[in-house]
């Protein structure tokens, strides 16, 4: 994961990229004929890349709170591959099938931070929602956590991040590869201010 943003006055741009590869290997027994048991090995791989880009405008900036509104787009690309291999007394037989999909959707949202009791500690927050009206019924992302300013150049935060997709399986070019999917978990971040 990597994110960045730049500001000029109240206006800014931001970008965020998440890339993940999930893989699972295993095997299971198959009986193609009475008294014959063959072990079939399987390997499933899912590779996902999600990119969010937006223009921002600061509508609140004081000593305790900082809030940007944002308008942008989120793109997701995903490939799922399933491979099976088995030997039925001869050479190894392999079958591989792969599906891919991608879509881009407009989003609207807000992000910022709230300082805790005049300290160096703060609460970072982020929320957006969007829909392409075609492939994507709904997508949203939210983050909330706690952070601290180490010095004027570096901030460190721990947030819980949740990204959700609900897609119309009849319209995805990946034949329903990504229908109702949630990416979620804790995120530890270091922010470098230039």
C-alpha positions, 0 to 999 in steps of 0.5 A: 500500500502507498498513498500520497497527496499534494496541496496548493492553498485549499486545493489538493490532489491525492492518490492511494494504491493497494496491491495484494496477491493471495494464494492457497495450495492444497490437494484432495482425493478423487476416485475416477474408478472403483478401487482407484484413488488419485490425489489432485493438487490445486492452486488458487491465486487472486491478484488485486490492485485498487487505485483511488485518485481524487481532487480535494478541497480544504473546507475546515482547517483550525488548530483542532481539526482539518477536513478535506472534501474529495471528488475522484475515481476508484479503479479495481483490477482483479485476476483469479486463477485456479490450477489443477494437476493430477497423474492417472498412472501416466504423465502429469495432467494440468488444467488452468483457468483464469478470469480477469475483470476491471472497472472504474467508479466515481467517488465522493467523500471526506478525510481529515484528522481531529487533534486530541486535547491540545496534544500531538495525538490525533484521530485520522478519518476517511470515508468515501462512497461511489457507484458506476451505475453499471458494473458497480452497484456500490463501493465505499471505503472508511478508515478510523484510528489514532496517530501521533505527530513525532515532529513536523516532518513525520506522523505515525498512525494506526487505523482500521481500514475497510473497503467494500465492493458490490458488483452486478454479476451479470455485467462484469466482464469477469463473469461475476469474479468480484460480487460482494467483497470486503477488504479489511484490516489494521493499517500501520502508516508513516506519513512524511511531510514535505 
